[in-house]
């Protein structure tokens, strides 16, 4: 009787092992079979976002394949490296789209990308902002997302100069940006993150455009 039980357990164990191997193999085949397609879709989404926040008629390079990787937790809100996409025309610097993070959202970090250009020293114009990822409260904080609300469009063509930095906050704090009814923390965090990304750009314009291209390999793989 004991031998029979042992044999049945061994048989069942072998069946489970074979099933696990086959399942793992199928998952691997599915992953490798769709990996290129997934990456292609991600690149198209990135390109769409970048072209939405940086006027595509203003540059002639493939902006999604031209970036510097930077680490600046104090101004970009994240200890992890972030990308700064560079728009150029005939080799001349035109604009950037900076990945940044608002670390102080109501429900955690809010990841953003901010498009901007500098028409003159110490002056920046924001060309667009998009939220890439967040965990803010549905119906309240999620209004930072364009598919929910057009609030984020208020950043477009907003000018920044150090002399007016105190205006770069929500109206409740004396600034010029609207907050949400019942939810001030989220827009406050986003406005602050956008302002800090501008400050980063003003302090690092030259090094951003002279840094090695960290996205070139992505282009080679397309």
NORGI-V642746 format. One record per pair of residues at least 6 apart in sequence whose ideal C-beta (glycine too) atoms are under 6 Angstrom apart, sorted by the first residue. I is the first residue (numbers start at 1). J is the second residue. D is the distance in Angstrom with one decimal. If there is no record, write none. Layout:
BEGIN
I | J | D
I | J | D
END
This chain:
BEGIN
46 | 64 | 5.1
47 | 64 | 4.9
49 | 130 | 5.3
50 | 63 | 5.1
50 | 64 | 5.7
50 | 85 | 5.8
50 | 97 | 5.2
53 | 97 | 5.8
53 | 115 | 3.3
53 | 127 | 5.7
53 | 128 | 2.9
53 | 130 | 5.9
54 | 87 | 5.2
54 | 95 | 5.0
54 | 97 | 5.5
54 | 115 | 4.4
54 | 127 | 5.5
58 | 94 | 5.4
59 | 87 | 3.7
59 | 88 | 5.8
59 | 89 | 5.1
59 | 94 | 4.9
60 | 89 | 5.0
61 | 88 | 4.9
63 | 85 | 5.1
63 | 87 | 5.0
65 | 215 | 5.0
65 | 218 | 5.8
65 | 219 | 3.7
66 | 86 | 4.9
66 | 213 | 5.7
66 | 215 | 6.0
67 | 83 | 4.5
67 | 84 | 5.9
67 | 85 | 4.7
67 | 214 | 5.5
67 | 215 | 4.1
68 | 84 | 4.8
68 | 208 | 5.4
68 | 211 | 3.8
69 | 81 | 4.8
69 | 83 | 5.8
69 | 214 | 4.2
70 | 84 | 5.7
71 | 81 | 4.9
72 | 200 | 5.8
73 | 79 | 4.7
75 | 196 | 4.7
75 | 199 | 5.7
75 | 200 | 4.0
76 | 82 | 5.4
76 | 100 | 4.7
76 | 200 | 5.9
77 | 100 | 5.9
77 | 101 | 3.7
77 | 102 | 5.9
77 | 103 | 4.6
77 | 193 | 5.7
78 | 101 | 4.1
82 | 99 | 4.0
83 | 99 | 5.0
84 | 96 | 5.5
84 | 98 | 5.0
84 | 208 | 5.4
85 | 97 | 4.3
86 | 96 | 5.8
87 | 94 | 4.5
87 | 95 | 4.2
88 | 94 | 5.7
93 | 209 | 4.6
95 | 117 | 3.9
97 | 113 | 5.4
97 | 115 | 4.6
98 | 114 | 5.1
98 | 197 | 4.8
99 | 113 | 5.4
100 | 112 | 5.2
100 | 114 | 5.9
100 | 193 | 5.3
100 | 197 | 4.2
101 | 109 | 5.3
101 | 111 | 5.4
102 | 110 | 4.1
102 | 189 | 4.0
102 | 190 | 5.5
102 | 193 | 3.7
103 | 109 | 5.5
104 | 189 | 4.7
105 | 136 | 5.9
105 | 186 | 5.7
105 | 189 | 4.8
106 | 136 | 5.8
106 | 141 | 5.1
106 | 185 | 4.4
106 | 186 | 5.1
107 | 135 | 4.3
107 | 136 | 5.3
108 | 135 | 4.9
110 | 134 | 4.4
111 | 132 | 4.4
111 | 133 | 4.2
112 | 131 | 5.7
112 | 193 | 5.9
113 | 130 | 5.5
113 | 132 | 5.9
114 | 129 | 5.2
114 | 194 | 5.4
114 | 197 | 4.7
115 | 127 | 4.1
115 | 128 | 4.4
116 | 124 | 5.2
116 | 126 | 5.1
116 | 201 | 6.0
117 | 125 | 5.8
118 | 124 | 5.2
122 | 161 | 6.0
123 | 161 | 5.4
124 | 160 | 4.5
124 | 198 | 5.0
125 | 159 | 5.5
126 | 155 | 4.9
126 | 158 | 4.8
128 | 156 | 5.5
129 | 152 | 5.3
129 | 155 | 4.4
129 | 194 | 5.9
131 | 144 | 5.1
131 | 145 | 5.2
136 | 142 | 5.0
136 | 186 | 5.1
140 | 182 | 5.9
140 | 183 | 4.0
141 | 183 | 5.1
141 | 186 | 3.6
142 | 148 | 5.2
143 | 149 | 3.8
143 | 151 | 5.4
143 | 180 | 5.3
144 | 152 | 5.9
144 | 186 | 5.9
144 | 190 | 5.5
146 | 152 | 5.5
160 | 198 | 4.9
167 | 175 | 5.2
167 | 176 | 4.9
168 | 195 | 4.1
169 | 175 | 3.4
169 | 191 | 5.6
170 | 177 | 5.1
170 | 179 | 4.3
170 | 187 | 5.5
170 | 188 | 5.1
170 | 191 | 5.9
172 | 179 | 5.3
172 | 184 | 5.6
177 | 191 | 5.0
179 | 187 | 4.9
180 | 187 | 5.9
END
